[in-house]
Amino acid sequence: MPKPYSLDLRERVVRFVEGGHSRHAAAAHFGVSVSFVVILMRNYHATGSLAPKRSGGRRHSKLDPHRAFLLGCVAEKDDITMPELAAELVTAAGVQVAPASISRWLIRNGYSFKKNAAGQRARSSRHQQGAARMAHQAPAPDAS
């Protein structure tokens, strides 16, 4: 992530625009983008500050406050699906979240679910019967 522009440059840009020049002229004069000048002036008029906003850092999930509820639901019903868990959260706390967000949150918190000990996907009984039938068939005779 790029570093924010210095306070010195920000002050000079604001003085230039406040001195009667346009935002486009300020961008060309100082070699910065027009969007930077526009956003800088908007934030300066709104807050009175030239300091850049914080960058980086870890965002906190809106699921963190509901940790006990979510883990309780998973412990109560270990085969609960993510859409079911999302519906439970809406019913209990009024928080609407995508099922994929819940899945990522659970993985970040150390929970994962494997369908069987080998870690393979479960197959339908129809597929398993076909595979077993093919394994027991005699090989086709050579037509040589």
Disulfide bonds with the S-S distance in Angstrom:
none
